[in-house]
Amino acid sequence: MALEHDTQVLAKQILEDLKPELILPSPYSIWDPSRMKFEVAGVTNPQSLAEMQALLVKKAFTVSDMYILRVIRMLGHADLLSICTVLMAEREKEERKAKEENRPIRCIPKLDRRSLKERLDTLAMSGLVIVEKFQINETVYAYLKSAKSEAHQTRQMYSLTAHATYAFRTMLEADQQLRFDSKTIWLNEMTKMERANAGLLAAVFLKQKYMSKYIFSYRLKNVKGIDELPAIIDFKKEGVMPTRLVIFAVNFYTNERIVTEKDHSYYINSKVRGFCTALRAVIHETTGNGSTFAAIICEDAKGIQKVISMIQSIDEPLMKHCIFTTGTVLISRSALSKADVLPGCFVEPVFNSEKARWQIVGATGFYFLEA
């Protein structure tokens, strides 16, 4: 179906506005392994179980900290702002549910970024959180600085130690979905970056006007090439069919001293095939009850083009269900703190019947992007 003239103009304008950012690699990508210095931050302090028990007795960490650990597990690997956004969403959701159920509010902490960072540093010193730091690409850093967004060349990423998952699951008596992922501490830097991108993408939707429900670390059964989806988010607007949004991330750049480009491409191909299978299953589940789309975050425009080509060859009808963005787009536009910018942050593949091929245009007409 041809786009209406006004929509075509808007779609072209969005694409033009995005071009300077789409060509830059995401801050969360492998740009030069010999220069980016991906390493564990000094604040990280591995502890034995006995040492952690002593810290618990001394109240170095509390029950409210368990909810911070839970959010980090939901995201896998994440930056400070993503963790802060999801923690805030968890707190707001809890306040609503406690009021509906006429019960006390659980002690999910209400923290600003500075206070949250202090707690994360304490949890790292207590052996529950791993803090890793790395330097982003200089060109990307210069662009972010000029855009007056989160312009820190050295960034930090947070994940959990093995003890942390057992700690929050035992203390909170819940979260079978968020069981311990034994692979977390062994993941290579490429996968950690991909998880950070996925968490960033999921977090921006939690502030959107019609968001009604979300599930992180959505476990899949019998899907080859993929164990879980980073998140599934539901949206509901009066007078419009409910929408389910699948979150997915793909990072193509690799550190060839760890995994060759050829082997990494094979892994990505298997993962995208698994994603297509999972997305098709979600579409089948919602048929007649709503619509399903996927928001996919890649490192840059080249990555978007590669994923589009892969989906086209695997299951072409899925193309009309996908929208795309990059980490640079979301971070440069401060999408985590400015919900109203999201409608201009995505592109989508549209079939050009005159040229008989798919082309990328700015994504328009999606109510779940509204602030």
Contacts in CASP RR format, 6 or more apart in sequence:
PFRMAT RR
TARGET T0000
AUTHOR 0000-0000-0000
METHOD contacts of the structure
MODEL  1
MALEHDTQVLAKQILEDLKPELILPSPYSIWDPSRMKFEVAGVTNPQSLA
EMQALLVKKAFTVSDMYILRVIRMLGHADLLSICTVLMAEREKEERKAKE
ENRPIRCIPKLDRRSLKERLDTLAMSGLVIVEKFQINETVYAYLKSAKSE
AHQTRQMYSLTAHATYAFRTMLEADQQLRFDSKTIWLNEMTKMERANAGL
LAAVFLKQKYMSKYIFSYRLKNVKGIDELPAIIDFKKEGVMPTRLVIFAV
NFYTNERIVTEKDHSYYINSKVRGFCTALRAVIHETTGNGSTFAAIICED
AKGIQKVISMIQSIDEPLMKHCIFTTGTVLISRSALSKADVLPGCFVEPV
FNSEKARWQIVGATGFYFLEA
2 353 0 8 1.000
3 11 0 8 1.000
3 350 0 8 1.000
3 361 0 8 1.000
3 364 0 8 1.000
7 364 0 8 1.000
7 365 0 8 1.000
8 361 0 8 1.000
10 362 0 8 1.000
10 364 0 8 1.000
11 350 0 8 1.000
11 361 0 8 1.000
11 362 0 8 1.000
11 363 0 8 1.000
11 364 0 8 1.000
12 361 0 8 1.000
12 362 0 8 1.000
14 344 0 8 1.000
14 346 0 8 1.000
14 347 0 8 1.000
14 361 0 8 1.000
14 362 0 8 1.000
14 363 0 8 1.000
14 364 0 8 1.000
15 347 0 8 1.000
15 360 0 8 1.000
15 361 0 8 1.000
15 362 0 8 1.000
17 344 0 8 1.000
18 329 0 8 1.000
18 344 0 8 1.000
18 345 0 8 1.000
18 347 0 8 1.000
18 362 0 8 1.000
19 301 0 8 1.000
20 143 0 8 1.000
21 143 0 8 1.000
21 326 0 8 1.000
21 328 0 8 1.000
21 329 0 8 1.000
21 332 0 8 1.000
21 333 0 8 1.000
22 300 0 8 1.000
22 301 0 8 1.000
22 304 0 8 1.000
22 326 0 8 1.000
22 328 0 8 1.000
22 329 0 8 1.000
22 347 0 8 1.000
23 300 0 8 1.000
23 301 0 8 1.000
24 137 0 8 1.000
24 139 0 8 1.000
24 140 0 8 1.000
24 143 0 8 1.000
24 300 0 8 1.000
24 326 0 8 1.000
24 328 0 8 1.000
25 31 0 8 1.000
25 137 0 8 1.000
25 140 0 8 1.000
25 253 0 8 1.000
25 299 0 8 1.000
25 300 0 8 1.000
25 328 0 8 1.000
26 140 0 8 1.000
26 193 0 8 1.000
26 197 0 8 1.000
26 251 0 8 1.000
26 297 0 8 1.000
26 298 0 8 1.000
26 299 0 8 1.000
26 300 0 8 1.000
26 326 0 8 1.000
26 327 0 8 1.000
26 328 0 8 1.000
26 331 0 8 1.000
27 136 0 8 1.000
27 137 0 8 1.000
27 140 0 8 1.000
27 141 0 8 1.000
27 144 0 8 1.000
27 155 0 8 1.000
27 327 0 8 1.000
27 328 0 8 1.000
27 331 0 8 1.000
28 79 0 8 1.000
28 193 0 8 1.000
28 194 0 8 1.000
28 196 0 8 1.000
28 197 0 8 1.000
28 200 0 8 1.000
28 251 0 8 1.000
28 299 0 8 1.000
28 327 0 8 1.000
29 137 0 8 1.000
29 193 0 8 1.000
29 197 0 8 1.000
29 251 0 8 1.000
29 253 0 8 1.000
29 299 0 8 1.000
29 300 0 8 1.000
30 36 0 8 1.000
30 189 0 8 1.000
30 190 0 8 1.000
30 193 0 8 1.000
30 251 0 8 1.000
30 253 0 8 1.000
30 254 0 8 1.000
30 255 0 8 1.000
31 136 0 8 1.000
31 137 0 8 1.000
31 140 0 8 1.000
31 253 0 8 1.000
32 137 0 8 1.000
33 255 0 8 1.000
33 256 0 8 1.000
33 257 0 8 1.000
35 135 0 8 1.000
36 134 0 8 1.000
36 135 0 8 1.000
36 136 0 8 1.000
36 137 0 8 1.000
37 133 0 8 1.000
37 134 0 8 1.000
37 135 0 8 1.000
38 132 0 8 1.000
38 133 0 8 1.000
38 134 0 8 1.000
38 189 0 8 1.000
39 132 0 8 1.000
39 133 0 8 1.000
39 134 0 8 1.000
40 130 0 8 1.000
40 131 0 8 1.000
40 132 0 8 1.000
40 133 0 8 1.000
41 124 0 8 1.000
41 131 0 8 1.000
41 132 0 8 1.000
41 133 0 8 1.000
41 156 0 8 1.000
42 131 0 8 1.000
43 121 0 8 1.000
43 124 0 8 1.000
43 125 0 8 1.000
43 131 0 8 1.000
44 124 0 8 1.000
44 127 0 8 1.000
44 129 0 8 1.000
44 130 0 8 1.000
44 131 0 8 1.000
44 132 0 8 1.000
45 124 0 8 1.000
45 125 0 8 1.000
45 126 0 8 1.000
45 127 0 8 1.000
46 127 0 8 1.000
46 161 0 8 1.000
47 55 0 8 1.000
47 126 0 8 1.000
47 127 0 8 1.000
47 163 0 8 1.000
49 163 0 8 1.000
52 126 0 8 1.000
52 127 0 8 1.000
52 128 0 8 1.000
52 163 0 8 1.000
52 167 0 8 1.000
55 61 0 8 1.000
55 126 0 8 1.000
60 122 0 8 1.000
60 125 0 8 1.000
60 126 0 8 1.000
61 122 0 8 1.000
61 123 0 8 1.000
61 126 0 8 1.000
61 128 0 8 1.000
63 107 0 8 1.000
63 171 0 8 1.000
64 107 0 8 1.000
64 108 0 8 1.000
64 109 0 8 1.000
65 109 0 8 1.000
65 119 0 8 1.000
65 122 0 8 1.000
65 123 0 8 1.000
65 128 0 8 1.000
66 167 0 8 1.000
66 168 0 8 1.000
66 171 0 8 1.000
66 172 0 8 1.000
67 87 0 8 1.000
67 90 0 8 1.000
67 106 0 8 1.000
67 107 0 8 1.000
67 108 0 8 1.000
67 109 0 8 1.000
67 168 0 8 1.000
67 172 0 8 1.000
68 83 0 8 1.000
68 87 0 8 1.000
68 109 0 8 1.000
68 116 0 8 1.000
68 119 0 8 1.000
68 120 0 8 1.000
68 123 0 8 1.000
69 123 0 8 1.000
69 128 0 8 1.000
69 129 0 8 1.000
69 160 0 8 1.000
69 164 0 8 1.000
69 165 0 8 1.000
69 167 0 8 1.000
69 168 0 8 1.000
70 90 0 8 1.000
70 168 0 8 1.000
70 172 0 8 1.000
70 175 0 8 1.000
70 178 0 8 1.000
71 83 0 8 1.000
71 86 0 8 1.000
71 87 0 8 1.000
71 90 0 8 1.000
72 78 0 8 1.000
72 83 0 8 1.000
72 129 0 8 1.000
72 158 0 8 1.000
72 159 0 8 1.000
72 160 0 8 1.000
72 164 0 8 1.000
73 160 0 8 1.000
73 164 0 8 1.000
73 165 0 8 1.000
73 168 0 8 1.000
73 175 0 8 1.000
73 178 0 8 1.000
73 181 0 8 1.000
73 217 0 8 1.000
74 86 0 8 1.000
74 178 0 8 1.000
74 216 0 8 1.000
74 217 0 8 1.000
75 82 0 8 1.000
75 83 0 8 1.000
75 86 0 8 1.000
75 195 0 8 1.000
75 198 0 8 1.000
75 199 0 8 1.000
75 202 0 8 1.000
75 203 0 8 1.000
75 216 0 8 1.000
76 159 0 8 1.000
76 160 0 8 1.000
76 181 0 8 1.000
76 184 0 8 1.000
76 195 0 8 1.000
76 199 0 8 1.000
76 217 0 8 1.000
77 157 0 8 1.000
77 158 0 8 1.000
77 159 0 8 1.000
77 184 0 8 1.000
77 187 0 8 1.000
77 192 0 8 1.000
77 195 0 8 1.000
77 196 0 8 1.000
78 86 0 8 1.000
78 157 0 8 1.000
78 158 0 8 1.000
78 159 0 8 1.000
78 195 0 8 1.000
78 196 0 8 1.000
78 199 0 8 1.000
78 200 0 8 1.000
78 203 0 8 1.000
79 155 0 8 1.000
79 156 0 8 1.000
79 157 0 8 1.000
79 158 0 8 1.000
79 196 0 8 1.000
79 200 0 8 1.000
80 113 0 8 1.000
80 116 0 8 1.000
80 117 0 8 1.000
80 120 0 8 1.000
80 156 0 8 1.000
80 158 0 8 1.000
81 113 0 8 1.000
81 150 0 8 1.000
81 203 0 8 1.000
81 336 0 8 1.000
81 337 0 8 1.000
82 196 0 8 1.000
82 199 0 8 1.000
82 200 0 8 1.000
82 202 0 8 1.000
82 203 0 8 1.000
82 336 0 8 1.000
83 116 0 8 1.000
83 120 0 8 1.000
83 158 0 8 1.000
84 111 0 8 1.000
84 112 0 8 1.000
84 113 0 8 1.000
84 116 0 8 1.000
85 203 0 8 1.000
85 204 0 8 1.000
85 206 0 8 1.000
85 207 0 8 1.000
85 336 0 8 1.000
86 202 0 8 1.000
86 203 0 8 1.000
86 206 0 8 1.000
86 216 0 8 1.000
87 108 0 8 1.000
87 109 0 8 1.000
87 111 0 8 1.000
87 116 0 8 1.000
88 110 0 8 1.000
89 206 0 8 1.000
89 207 0 8 1.000
89 214 0 8 1.000
90 108 0 8 1.000
91 108 0 8 1.000
91 109 0 8 1.000
91 110 0 8 1.000
94 105 0 8 1.000
94 106 0 8 1.000
94 108 0 8 1.000
95 105 0 8 1.000
98 104 0 8 1.000
98 105 0 8 1.000
98 106 0 8 1.000
109 116 0 8 1.000
109 119 0 8 1.000
111 119 0 8 1.000
120 129 0 8 1.000
120 131 0 8 1.000
120 158 0 8 1.000
121 131 0 8 1.000
123 129 0 8 1.000
123 164 0 8 1.000
124 130 0 8 1.000
124 131 0 8 1.000
127 161 0 8 1.000
127 163 0 8 1.000
127 164 0 8 1.000
128 160 0 8 1.000
128 161 0 8 1.000
128 163 0 8 1.000
128 164 0 8 1.000
128 167 0 8 1.000
129 158 0 8 1.000
129 159 0 8 1.000
129 160 0 8 1.000
129 161 0 8 1.000
129 164 0 8 1.000
130 158 0 8 1.000
130 159 0 8 1.000
130 160 0 8 1.000
130 161 0 8 1.000
130 185 0 8 1.000
131 156 0 8 1.000
131 157 0 8 1.000
131 158 0 8 1.000
132 156 0 8 1.000
132 157 0 8 1.000
132 158 0 8 1.000
132 159 0 8 1.000
132 192 0 8 1.000
133 154 0 8 1.000
133 155 0 8 1.000
133 156 0 8 1.000
133 157 0 8 1.000
134 154 0 8 1.000
134 155 0 8 1.000
134 157 0 8 1.000
134 189 0 8 1.000
135 153 0 8 1.000
135 154 0 8 1.000
135 155 0 8 1.000
136 153 0 8 1.000
136 154 0 8 1.000
136 155 0 8 1.000
138 153 0 8 1.000
140 328 0 8 1.000
141 151 0 8 1.000
141 153 0 8 1.000
143 328 0 8 1.000
143 332 0 8 1.000
144 150 0 8 1.000
144 151 0 8 1.000
144 328 0 8 1.000
144 331 0 8 1.000
144 332 0 8 1.000
145 151 0 8 1.000
147 332 0 8 1.000
147 333 0 8 1.000
149 331 0 8 1.000
149 332 0 8 1.000
149 333 0 8 1.000
149 334 0 8 1.000
150 331 0 8 1.000
150 334 0 8 1.000
157 192 0 8 1.000
157 196 0 8 1.000
159 184 0 8 1.000
159 185 0 8 1.000
159 192 0 8 1.000
160 184 0 8 1.000
161 185 0 8 1.000
162 180 0 8 1.000
162 182 0 8 1.000
162 185 0 8 1.000
165 178 0 8 1.000
165 179 0 8 1.000
165 180 0 8 1.000
165 181 0 8 1.000
166 180 0 8 1.000
168 175 0 8 1.000
169 175 0 8 1.000
169 178 0 8 1.000
169 179 0 8 1.000
169 180 0 8 1.000
177 215 0 8 1.000
177 217 0 8 1.000
177 219 0 8 1.000
178 216 0 8 1.000
178 217 0 8 1.000
187 195 0 8 1.000
188 255 0 8 1.000
188 258 0 8 1.000
188 259 0 8 1.000
189 255 0 8 1.000
189 258 0 8 1.000
190 251 0 8 1.000
190 253 0 8 1.000
190 254 0 8 1.000
190 255 0 8 1.000
190 258 0 8 1.000
190 259 0 8 1.000
190 264 0 8 1.000
191 251 0 8 1.000
193 251 0 8 1.000
194 249 0 8 1.000
194 250 0 8 1.000
194 251 0 8 1.000
195 230 0 8 1.000
195 249 0 8 1.000
197 249 0 8 1.000
197 251 0 8 1.000
197 297 0 8 1.000
197 298 0 8 1.000
197 299 0 8 1.000
197 327 0 8 1.000
198 230 0 8 1.000
198 231 0 8 1.000
198 247 0 8 1.000
198 248 0 8 1.000
198 249 0 8 1.000
198 297 0 8 1.000
199 230 0 8 1.000
199 231 0 8 1.000
199 247 0 8 1.000
199 249 0 8 1.000
200 297 0 8 1.000
200 327 0 8 1.000
200 330 0 8 1.000
200 331 0 8 1.000
200 336 0 8 1.000
201 230 0 8 1.000
201 247 0 8 1.000
201 249 0 8 1.000
201 295 0 8 1.000
201 297 0 8 1.000
201 325 0 8 1.000
201 327 0 8 1.000
201 330 0 8 1.000
202 214 0 8 1.000
202 216 0 8 1.000
202 230 0 8 1.000
202 231 0 8 1.000
202 233 0 8 1.000
202 247 0 8 1.000
203 336 0 8 1.000
204 330 0 8 1.000
204 335 0 8 1.000
204 336 0 8 1.000
204 339 0 8 1.000
204 342 0 8 1.000
204 345 0 8 1.000
205 211 0 8 1.000
205 214 0 8 1.000
205 233 0 8 1.000
205 245 0 8 1.000
205 247 0 8 1.000
205 295 0 8 1.000
205 342 0 8 1.000
205 368 0 8 1.000
206 214 0 8 1.000
206 233 0 8 1.000
207 336 0 8 1.000
207 339 0 8 1.000
207 371 0 8 1.000
208 235 0 8 1.000
208 339 0 8 1.000
208 342 0 8 1.000
208 368 0 8 1.000
208 369 0 8 1.000
208 370 0 8 1.000
208 371 0 8 1.000
209 339 0 8 1.000
209 370 0 8 1.000
209 371 0 8 1.000
210 235 0 8 1.000
210 236 0 8 1.000
210 237 0 8 1.000
210 367 0 8 1.000
210 368 0 8 1.000
210 370 0 8 1.000
211 233 0 8 1.000
211 234 0 8 1.000
211 235 0 8 1.000
211 368 0 8 1.000
212 234 0 8 1.000
212 235 0 8 1.000
212 236 0 8 1.000
212 242 0 8 1.000
213 233 0 8 1.000
213 234 0 8 1.000
214 231 0 8 1.000
214 232 0 8 1.000
214 233 0 8 1.000
214 234 0 8 1.000
215 231 0 8 1.000
215 232 0 8 1.000
215 233 0 8 1.000
216 230 0 8 1.000
216 231 0 8 1.000
217 228 0 8 1.000
217 230 0 8 1.000
217 231 0 8 1.000
218 228 0 8 1.000
218 229 0 8 1.000
218 230 0 8 1.000
218 231 0 8 1.000
218 232 0 8 1.000
219 227 0 8 1.000
219 228 0 8 1.000
220 226 0 8 1.000
220 227 0 8 1.000
220 228 0 8 1.000
220 229 0 8 1.000
220 278 0 8 1.000
223 274 0 8 1.000
223 277 0 8 1.000
223 278 0 8 1.000
223 281 0 8 1.000
224 270 0 8 1.000
224 273 0 8 1.000
224 274 0 8 1.000
224 277 0 8 1.000
225 270 0 8 1.000
225 271 0 8 1.000
225 273 0 8 1.000
225 274 0 8 1.000
226 271 0 8 1.000
226 274 0 8 1.000
226 275 0 8 1.000
226 277 0 8 1.000
226 278 0 8 1.000
229 246 0 8 1.000
229 247 0 8 1.000
229 248 0 8 1.000
229 275 0 8 1.000
229 278 0 8 1.000
230 247 0 8 1.000
230 248 0 8 1.000
230 249 0 8 1.000
231 247 0 8 1.000
232 244 0 8 1.000
232 245 0 8 1.000
232 246 0 8 1.000
232 247 0 8 1.000
232 282 0 8 1.000
233 244 0 8 1.000
233 245 0 8 1.000
233 247 0 8 1.000
233 368 0 8 1.000
234 242 0 8 1.000
234 243 0 8 1.000
234 244 0 8 1.000
234 245 0 8 1.000
235 242 0 8 1.000
235 243 0 8 1.000
235 244 0 8 1.000
235 245 0 8 1.000
235 367 0 8 1.000
235 368 0 8 1.000
236 242 0 8 1.000
236 243 0 8 1.000
237 367 0 8 1.000
240 367 0 8 1.000
241 288 0 8 1.000
241 289 0 8 1.000
241 290 0 8 1.000
241 291 0 8 1.000
242 286 0 8 1.000
242 289 0 8 1.000
242 290 0 8 1.000
242 291 0 8 1.000
243 290 0 8 1.000
243 291 0 8 1.000
243 292 0 8 1.000
243 293 0 8 1.000
243 367 0 8 1.000
243 368 0 8 1.000
244 282 0 8 1.000
244 286 0 8 1.000
244 290 0 8 1.000
244 291 0 8 1.000
244 292 0 8 1.000
244 293 0 8 1.000
245 292 0 8 1.000
245 293 0 8 1.000
245 294 0 8 1.000
245 295 0 8 1.000
245 368 0 8 1.000
246 278 0 8 1.000
246 279 0 8 1.000
246 282 0 8 1.000
246 292 0 8 1.000
246 293 0 8 1.000
246 294 0 8 1.000
246 295 0 8 1.000
247 294 0 8 1.000
247 295 0 8 1.000
247 297 0 8 1.000
248 275 0 8 1.000
248 279 0 8 1.000
248 294 0 8 1.000
248 295 0 8 1.000
248 296 0 8 1.000
248 297 0 8 1.000
249 296 0 8 1.000
249 297 0 8 1.000
249 298 0 8 1.000
250 268 0 8 1.000
250 271 0 8 1.000
250 272 0 8 1.000
250 296 0 8 1.000
250 297 0 8 1.000
250 298 0 8 1.000
250 303 0 8 1.000
250 306 0 8 1.000
250 307 0 8 1.000
251 298 0 8 1.000
251 299 0 8 1.000
252 264 0 8 1.000
252 265 0 8 1.000
252 268 0 8 1.000
252 298 0 8 1.000
252 299 0 8 1.000
252 302 0 8 1.000
252 303 0 8 1.000
252 306 0 8 1.000
253 299 0 8 1.000
254 260 0 8 1.000
254 261 0 8 1.000
254 264 0 8 1.000
259 267 0 8 1.000
269 310 0 8 1.000
272 307 0 8 1.000
272 310 0 8 1.000
272 311 0 8 1.000
272 314 0 8 1.000
273 314 0 8 1.000
275 294 0 8 1.000
276 311 0 8 1.000
276 314 0 8 1.000
276 315 0 8 1.000
276 318 0 8 1.000
279 292 0 8 1.000
279 294 0 8 1.000
279 318 0 8 1.000
279 321 0 8 1.000
280 315 0 8 1.000
280 318 0 8 1.000
282 292 0 8 1.000
283 292 0 8 1.000
283 321 0 8 1.000
286 292 0 8 1.000
292 321 0 8 1.000
293 321 0 8 1.000
293 322 0 8 1.000
293 323 0 8 1.000
293 366 0 8 1.000
293 368 0 8 1.000
294 318 0 8 1.000
294 321 0 8 1.000
294 322 0 8 1.000
294 323 0 8 1.000
295 322 0 8 1.000
295 323 0 8 1.000
295 324 0 8 1.000
295 325 0 8 1.000
295 346 0 8 1.000
296 304 0 8 1.000
296 307 0 8 1.000
296 322 0 8 1.000
296 323 0 8 1.000
296 324 0 8 1.000
296 325 0 8 1.000
297 324 0 8 1.000
297 325 0 8 1.000
297 326 0 8 1.000
297 327 0 8 1.000
297 330 0 8 1.000
298 304 0 8 1.000
298 306 0 8 1.000
298 307 0 8 1.000
298 324 0 8 1.000
298 325 0 8 1.000
298 326 0 8 1.000
299 326 0 8 1.000
299 327 0 8 1.000
300 326 0 8 1.000
300 328 0 8 1.000
301 326 0 8 1.000
304 324 0 8 1.000
304 326 0 8 1.000
304 347 0 8 1.000
304 360 0 8 1.000
305 360 0 8 1.000
307 324 0 8 1.000
308 319 0 8 1.000
308 322 0 8 1.000
308 324 0 8 1.000
308 349 0 8 1.000
308 358 0 8 1.000
308 360 0 8 1.000
311 318 0 8 1.000
311 319 0 8 1.000
311 322 0 8 1.000
312 319 0 8 1.000
312 358 0 8 1.000
319 349 0 8 1.000
319 351 0 8 1.000
319 358 0 8 1.000
320 349 0 8 1.000
320 351 0 8 1.000
322 348 0 8 1.000
322 349 0 8 1.000
323 346 0 8 1.000
323 347 0 8 1.000
323 348 0 8 1.000
323 363 0 8 1.000
323 366 0 8 1.000
324 346 0 8 1.000
324 347 0 8 1.000
324 348 0 8 1.000
324 360 0 8 1.000
324 363 0 8 1.000
325 345 0 8 1.000
325 346 0 8 1.000
325 347 0 8 1.000
329 335 0 8 1.000
329 345 0 8 1.000
330 336 0 8 1.000
330 345 0 8 1.000
333 341 0 8 1.000
333 344 0 8 1.000
333 345 0 8 1.000
334 341 0 8 1.000
335 341 0 8 1.000
335 342 0 8 1.000
335 345 0 8 1.000
339 371 0 8 1.000
340 371 0 8 1.000
342 369 0 8 1.000
342 370 0 8 1.000
342 371 0 8 1.000
343 363 0 8 1.000
343 364 0 8 1.000
343 366 0 8 1.000
343 369 0 8 1.000
343 370 0 8 1.000
343 371 0 8 1.000
344 362 0 8 1.000
344 363 0 8 1.000
344 369 0 8 1.000
345 369 0 8 1.000
346 362 0 8 1.000
346 363 0 8 1.000
346 366 0 8 1.000
346 369 0 8 1.000
347 360 0 8 1.000
347 361 0 8 1.000
347 362 0 8 1.000
347 363 0 8 1.000
348 360 0 8 1.000
348 361 0 8 1.000
348 362 0 8 1.000
348 363 0 8 1.000
349 358 0 8 1.000
349 359 0 8 1.000
349 360 0 8 1.000
350 358 0 8 1.000
350 359 0 8 1.000
350 360 0 8 1.000
350 361 0 8 1.000
351 357 0 8 1.000
351 358 0 8 1.000
351 359 0 8 1.000
352 358 0 8 1.000
352 359 0 8 1.000
363 369 0 8 1.000
END
